[in-house]
Amino acid sequence: MSHSLCRAIAAAICIIVTSGVAAQGNDPSPVYTRARLTSLFEEAGGKLYVRLRLLPKSKIPFTTQTFRLPDRSLVADIPEGSSVKFTSKHIDGENTLTSIHVVAECKRFQPCD
């Protein structure tokens, strides 16, 4: 595995862990991460998952992560390909989506909140 790929994976994990820590209540305000909703799928046994392509921030390259979806209603009105902000939490050994909502797409080379 290349050094830059290892750094990218570590940075993506850091984003996810930060989102999870904020969602657990250790921080009064949640930390939202920007992404693009790429797909939804269901595994045998009824577990729902969503794939999100994280947007680069602080020189982190694009990365696609899979999150457990506890309730289909969280993404009921969000079409695939939409730009979103989300929070996640590590629950039962899986990265689990806790909130998600559609946001305006970031303009290239422009600041994004």
N, C-alpha and C positions, 0 to 999 in steps of 0.2 A: 504494500500500500504506500502510495507516495506521501511525502511529508505534507504537501498542501491539502491532500484529501483528508488526512488525519486531522489537520487543523480545522477544516471545514466541518467535519463530523463533530469534533469537540465543541465548536462554536454553536452548531445547531442544537446539540444536547444542552448546552448552557442556556440557550433561549428557552427551550422547553422546560428545563428545571426552574428557571426564573419565573416563567408563567405559572408553573404549578405552585411555587412557594407563595407568590402573591395571592393566588386564588384560595390558598388554605387559610388566609386570614392573618398571616404574619405581617402583612403590609396593608394599611387601611385602603389603599387604592389598587385595583387590579392592574396587572401589566398585560397589555394587549400586544399581540404579535400579528403583523400583516402577512397575508398569504393569498393565494389563488386556489379556490376550490377546484380540484381536478377530477375527483370521482368519489362515488359512494359504492359500497358493496356489502354484501351480507355473507357471512360464513355459515357453514353447517352448524346447526344449533341456535340460529337466530341472532348471533352477535353481529351488530352493525359497526361498520368502520367507514371513515372518511379519509381521503388522501388530500393533503394540503401542500402546495408548493410555496415554501417560505420565500419571501422576498429578501434580496440581499440587503444587509445593513451592516455598517462597520466592516466593509470589505469581506463579508461572508458570501460565498457563491450561492446560487440557487440550490435548494435542497428540497426534496419531497419527503414528507413524513406522514405516517399513518397514525390515526387517533381512533380510539374506541368511541362510538357514538352511543351514549346511554339512552337517548330518546330521539326518534326520527323527527319529531316536531322541531328540534333545534335547527334543522336545515330544510324544513318543509317548503319554504318560500325562496330558497336560494338556489338559483340554477348553476349547473356546472360551468366553470370558467369565470365566475364572479370573483371580484376582489373583495376580501373579507378581513375582519379583525377578529381574533379569537383569544380565549384563555383556556388553559388546560391544567389538569391535575393528574398526578400519578396515583391511580386507584387500582388496587388488586393486581399490581405488577404490570399495568398497562397505562400508557399515556391516554388520558380520557378528556374529551372535549367538555368544557363546563359552560362556555358561552361562545356564541358566534353571531356576527351581524355583517351585512353588506356595507361597504364603504366605497367612496369614489376611488378610482384607480390613481395611483401615484404617477405623476408626470416624470419622465426620465430627466435626470440631472436637476430636479427641483426638490426642495425639502418636503418631507412627508411627516405628518405627526406620528 
